[in-house]
Structures are given as structure tokens and as C-alpha cells.
């Protein structure tokens, strides 16, 4: 088929792929030729049929999509003869060629990651003589995990005759490509505060940043500076400082959104950028907690630091459950429940209700559902407004109250839905790594029920903290006997390290272990009369280590280079116990915290600077 200018559609598409960033473009007449080309490839391979008419930006977005190594273009068009339907859940293609429950049609283009190239070559050989739709169906039949890339605001259509070609070309010409790309930099679905108080004007900042050559990492660093300045002003106190801190906190959050929008607009994605964004978000928020805790204490409230520690602990444990529930949901999407004719009880009904609400975008129930979970935009907005109007103490209390309610709400609903899904998530990942187990956990006797053991350890740490608060308030000393007893209960969670984490709720194990370690460290600090700011600092360093693990899980990265040097949650707790018995709890917390910070920084340097440089050097070496 040719365009109005007489150019073959395949040749035009090849030129678009070159403009989209493809290093080498080849037009093949048979898929057997593709199999030979794929066999010699070492990087991602882009494949498309000759019947696709689309903006060049659509091809560039597919080629640079950060959602996964293998990505398929998915359209909402009515499938024509020979085209295959797809069903997607949570961005994953979970069914191909099954019209029942289909959510779209294969768009005739895909990017295949290096690890999936053998499957692509095999599919190309079995589909020889067929088209790109047969190739995609055979690739899916090999079990390849494929993510969906949908077209929004831009245009992409598959055409079968000159009339369809003319209509598609007209639709492409009617859209301002650059303006659409700028709008596309904003997430399609975001939270209420971000949608109406940030994304309405942040694209203008994105445009300016792109024009002056400021990259996403630079924006992230400026956002961190704003948050640090806000924390300092909250700590200083006084109405002018609190108002200025609130303004800076808001602007810092705007920039926090801009860095991701700028990455999407310029298509500058990297594993480093994604990791840094995740780590910076958490570090900024907890530094603001520190500023509020110091400010509340400076204003005369005795337990300002305690509130900051509680807020940080609560939010970290919540994030652990968020990460693991997301993994659970992804696994459930790839392994859907067999049709049994029932709704799956209350869990199934909740799942259906949640899906219905999420589809009703813009409704009151939709926004309530997105707001009640207390996302980051709402947290930062609440802290800014409460601190400016009422002071640091009210800001921390508000964050804690809403955070607890949100945790209870999401925890209850997710537990019911998880029991319905019944997916053993932990069996698909490195259990020891993401539990953050150390030497003791790997050598202690194994026992069943890892979640029950982890929960028991957490309850023991919580009980130790309550006893420490009461006994220390009475002026007694309990380090010599209660802290070791608390450690023994906590170590119960290590007994489940080598057990199969295949229960419907075992995705809660990492969060339970985090809560247990944090509560135990706080209890050691209270028992040893450690300054509250030092306890906060130690827990803050722990959060960096744990967020490093979750960020790598979310970005599908390997374990940190120096993970073993972090000693494991049970090893760190044992060292704190020794320090408590020796009467040097402050020194123990300060020394171990400093050590973990050095290990974290060294691990970051190795992972993102040294090892990549060596890999690049290896690529240039002879042979």
C-alpha cells in the first residue's frame, strides 16, 4: 500500500522508526528473515507490521517505554480480520487472541527485551509465512511477560485499504504532536491534590526545564533542596518561617512531580533515575518529619521527636505493604483465578467493586477512593497547611491520625482481596533478600507459618517498647533482662526464613519484619535513655536501606552490592541488644547507624558508578 505521495507504507514506517531512535532498520518480507536477524541481536528489537499509521512519537514512546523489557502497542480499535485481541490487567498483557474480556487489539508493533529474544526468534520461525499478529500470538504462547503500551492523545491505527489509510493520515495530521506529548507527560490517573493543584500548571515548568536543558535528576535535586529548606523552617518555628516552609514544601512537591513529567516528555528514562526518584521522595518526606519533630519539641512539647519517629515508622511499614501488595496484584493478573461460577466471597465482591470504581473516573467515589488512602500529595498538602496554620505539633498529629486510618482501611480491604486471590507472591522472588535476612536467619532452625512468626516478633517488640516506656518513666533499669527477652521473641520471625512463603497473606511478612525491627530499635533507645533525635536518625538510616531493597524490586534491579554487609534485620537487632546490656545504647545506635549509612553510600556508588563503568569498559575490550 502506498501513501498519497506514492511512498510505500513500509518505507515510510521505516523512516519513522529511524526518527524514533532505532539504530538499524530492516524491512523483511518473511518472518524467517526476522528470526535470523534476531539471532544475531544483543539489544532490544523493535518489530512492526507495514499496516501501521501513527505519529512518530507513538513509536518513540514504545521504543523508550520504561514499564518493562517487552512491550506491545495496544489499540482500542475494532479488530479486523487476522488481528488479535488482547486483555490487559495492571498494564500487563494477560491474554492474547481471546475475544472474551478483551480490552484492546494488538497494534502491530512491539519492543522485545534482550532476555526475550530467543522466544522471539522461535516465534518468528513458527510464524514464518504469517504476519506480525501471528508472531505476537506465538510470542505470547511462549510465556513471555509482555506489558501494554496504550495510545493516548496521539494517533495510531492499522489500515487495510486506501480509505482507511486516508482517514488515518488525516487523524494524524489533525493532532499537534508536541503539544500532545507535553500533555502526555502528566500521568493519566493521579491523586486529587496532584491532579487539581499541581498538574494544572506543572507542564509549563516541564517545558521551561526542557528548553534550558535541565534534566530529571537536576529537578529531583532542586526538589530535595526545597524540602530540606522547608524542614529547617519548620524546625525554626515562628509564623513567618512556618508559612515560608509550607510554600517551599508545596513547591518542592510540584518539582517532585515535574521530574517524572520531564522524564516522560524528554523520554530520558533510566534505572538510576527511577531509583533516585523513589529514594528522594522518602528521604524528603522524613526530613520534613524531622523538622516538624524538632519544631514541636522546640515549642515546648516533650514528645515532638516521638511523633516524628512514629510517623516515619508508620509510613515506612505502609510503603512496604504497598510494594508487596502491588507485586501480589501483578502476580494475580498473570495467573487469574479459574472461573468457578461464584463471586469469590467478600474478597471477590470487593475486587469487582474496586474495579468498577476505578473505571468511573471523575466520579465522587473515584476521588474518595484515591484520597482516603492518604497518598503523597495529600500528605504533603496536609503537612504544609497544618504547619502554616497551626504549627508543627498539629501537622504531625494530623499525619499520624490520617495515616493510621488509611492504613487500617487499606490493610483490611487488601487482606480480604488477597485471601480471595490466593497468590503465593513470595515464591516468585528472592525471599531471603526481601525479608532482609542475615546470617542468623539463614542458620536458625526452620519453622512453618512465616507470617505468624513475624507477627509474633513484632508484637514482642511492641510489648518491649511499652514496658520500656513505663519502666524508664518510673526511673528503673531494664536493659539487663527485658531487652534480651524482647530479642528472643523478635528472633521468632527468623525461624520462618526458610519456610515456603506460599500463604495468601505472606506478602505481609516483609512489612511485619520491618515493623518489628523498628519497634525493637526504638525500645532499645528508650530503655537506654538515648536522645530522641538519635533514635530518629538510626531509624531514618534503616529506612534508606529498606527502601533501597523495595526500589530495586519495583525497578527489577539486582540486590545491592553490599547487601550482606548490612548484617540483616536480626543481626542488627542482636548488636543493639549487646550495646543495651553493656549500658552503651547511645553509642551502639550511633555507631551502627553510621556504619549502615557508610555501607548504603558505598553500595550506591558501587551499583550506579563503579560497576556500570566496569561494564562499559568490558564492552570496549577486545574480543
Secondary structure, DSSP 4 states (H G I P E B T S, - for coil): -B-TTS-BHHHHHHHHHHHTT-S-----SSHHHHHHHHHT--S-EEEE-TTEEE-HHHHHHHHH--S-SSEEEEE-SPP-TT--EEEEETTEEEEES--TT--EEEEEEEEE-GGGHHHHHHHHHHTTTS-HHHHHHHHHHTT--EEEEE--SS-EEE--SHHHHHHHHHHHHTS-HHHHHHHHTS-SS--HHHHHHTTTTHHHHHHHHHHHT--HHHHHHHHHHHHHHHHHHHHH-SHHHHHHHHHHHHHHHHHHHHHHHHHHHHT---HHHHHHHHHHHHHHHHHHHHHHHHHHHHTT-TTHHHHHHHHHHHHHHHHHHHHHHHHHHHHHHHTPPPP-SS--HHHHHHHHHHHHHHHSTTSHHHHHHHHHT--HHHHHHHHHHHHHHH-HHHHHHHHHHHHHHHHHHHHHHHHHHHHHH---GGGGS-HHHHHT--HHHHHSPP-S-HHHHHHHHHHHHHHHHHHHHHHHHTT---IIIIIHHHHHHHGGGGGGTTS---STTGGGHHHHHHHHHHHHHHHHHHHTT--HHHHHHHHHHHHHHHHHHHHHHHTTPPPPTTGGGG-HHHHHHHHHHHHHHTT-HHHHHHHHHHHHHHHHHHHHHIIIIIHHHHHHHHHHS--
